[in-house]
Amino acid sequence: MKGTQVVLGHLWGREAAALMVDGRIEDLALDASALTPLPPGAVCRAVVDRLVKGQGGVFLRLPEGQRGFLREAKGLAEGQSLIVQVTGVAEDGKAVPVTQRVLFRGRSAIATPGAPGVNVSRRIRDDAERERLVALGEAALAGAGSPDRMGFVIRTAAALADDDEIAAELADLAQLSVQVTADAQGGPELLLDAEPPWRAAWIDWADPPPDAIDDGEGAFDAHGVTDAVETLLSPDVALPGGGRAVIEPTRALVAVDVNTGADTSPAAALKANIALARDLPRQLRLRGLGGQVVIDFAPIPKRDRGTLDQALRAAFRAEGTETTLIGWTALGLYELSRKRDRVPLQALAAAAGEGR
């Protein structure tokens, strides 16, 4: 099916959402509450537990007995309470990554406490439209009594909404921001849970707006989401021309191996490698994989590495998750680092008794 569809349904008995583009799955929003009490996006009150000398960060006490790590340690003291937002998923035995730069996301805008001003998406180029949206944002800030303590980022989706709809959402976001950030005193406590998958899909996939939303009975089966998830639970990835890749997470890293199949020519190897490079951001995103990623590409001459480098850079340029392309090792492997921003799909399946 051509176009962009947001498909709402359930996986393993829990709420889930899928983003489909031209019939291919591009993203998944899943309920991770079974594996983590503080999923990415949750806002909580934390208490500074211990300063980490030499690392420029602090360990925090979080709700549910969790331990957090905040890289921004300037001006903090042990025992101090502060508001933080979860930004990723903790590795086994490690602290939950958090930030003090809390964001409250809506379909039309994002509230930014501590960052005053109204900024409009650069995709909105019409000057009159930009002025209209800035005025709505400034009115909402004035109504909340916090023009000097909070701001808005107006999203592209706002251009398709009427004034009343935008104003109502901005007022709600401003009120939520004021209420949550004012509750900074006390012990560790969850102040705002992460958005459930259906609402997260409504917010995160609104820019640009989808062509259709399907929440009907059996929507996951009808759009191929169920089959796509089943494929993602396997380490195997089919590549054009009979090639294949294997993506296997280990405790230390994510290992990726590329094979050409029966055709072992240099041309086939480069083709398979480029195909994997172009699809790797999507594969890691859908599988919920991050940390250190090591790729063993099919053997190619060193002169072709530049072509592969360009393919990787282009593929990850549009990726929203923080990713660092480290480059080639002395052994001819390729390394990159991707932020762990969600619970692995395989872990969620295993928790539901569906893992392999």
Secondary structure, 3 states (H helix, E strand, C coil): CCCEEEEEEEECCEEEEEEEECCEEEEEEECCCCCCCCCCCCEEEEEEEEEECCCCEEEEECHHHCEEEECCCCCCCCCCEEEEEECCCCCCCCCEEEECCCCEECCCEEEEECCCEEEECCCCCCHHHHHHHHHHHHHHHHHHCCCCCEEEEECHHHHHCCHHHHHHHHHHHHHHHHHHHCCCCCCCEEEECCCCHHHHHHHHCCCCCCCEEECCCCHHHHCCHHHHHHHHCCCEEECHHHCEEEEEECCCCEEEEEECCCCCCHHHHHHHHHHHHHHHHHHHHHHCCCEEEEEECCCCCHHHHHHHHHHHHHHHHCCCCCEEEEEECCCCCEEEEECCCCCCHHHHHHHCCCCC
